[in-house]
């Protein structure tokens, strides 16, 4: 088969039929601007900085190192070490080839080529979007200013382990490792592709994991990955919100996918399951509000982080993404083999899941049947089975005690 048969047509490239999604000129949540750039130090672990009060800051000192949580769960610690090692790669491998490679100078060909490469490296979903100035952080975590020099973002999406999420209650010890294994994958993919583009003779920079130079939600919107949902994050029509993403920033001329519309704004206005099931009450039941130039369902970050740090059953909470009807059982690629792009068909299946969740009191019938991880915690360099007596997590009254899902 000639490469032109692959790179010049409009056929589906990845496992999901993203090419059938409806594309629109603007994201479906209203953006009126202006949007100010954010300092990354204002986003990550604000509780450590004392933004949520001195008492919580003081209590967190025992489980923090260099403004990051010290993993007390052995699987999380193992994953963190690998990611820490990967995060040094883009600081030492930035050389751009002096001569450009003899490849077609066609944005469509190059776009499909990079998407094929991403899928070859294991991405679940790929997208390409423009990089608005406002998506760059103003400063990195060390306080260094970030330059805004790239036009395009090549986006990599990695789905979290679905069977593990379903076997979890949504806030126990597997939730953070489930995120980090996805971060590992998109970190590897973006670092590899950034280096590859540089070898082709074009500048490229990976934005991922501990070295995000960009706020990913707006980039995900521009790359057609999903829409803003009530959880305040981006939701994809095929895999819900159970994913992590990274991107490669480049000036290599590419074709952008652009925002998509699959009716999520109206859906989230009426659903509210994630808000009802949030153990921290951090998700609003109300309307979208204006925040930094755009309308969104703004997450109460203080309440969310407070619960995550105080949660004695795990490291972080993902209950909202677990119970969301878009995280439905039939979300494998073969389930969309005959899908023709109909939004009504998508909503029909999601509404069936919504009814099923309500009928089961929001408890997934598969819950716990696939649990494979051990309940362990590191205390004084010894692994123990965590209990209320020996857990080193903050031990104020557990928020779930009064509101068990």
Secondary structure by P-SEA (a helix, b strand, c coil): ccccccccccccccccccccccccccccccccccbbbbcccccccccccccccaaaaaaacccccccccccccaaaaaaaaaaaaaaaccccccccccccccccccaaaaaaaaaaaaaaacccccbbbbbcccccccccccbbbbbccccccbbbbbbcaaaaaaaccccccaaaaaaaaaaaaaaaaaaaaaaaaaaacbbbbbbcccccccccaaaaaaacccccccccbbbbccccccccbbbbbbccbbbbbcccccaaaaaaaccccccccccccccccccccccccccccccaaaaaaaaaaaccccccccccccccccccccccccccccccccaaaaaaaaaaaaaaaaaaccccccccccccccccccccccccccccccccccccccccccccc
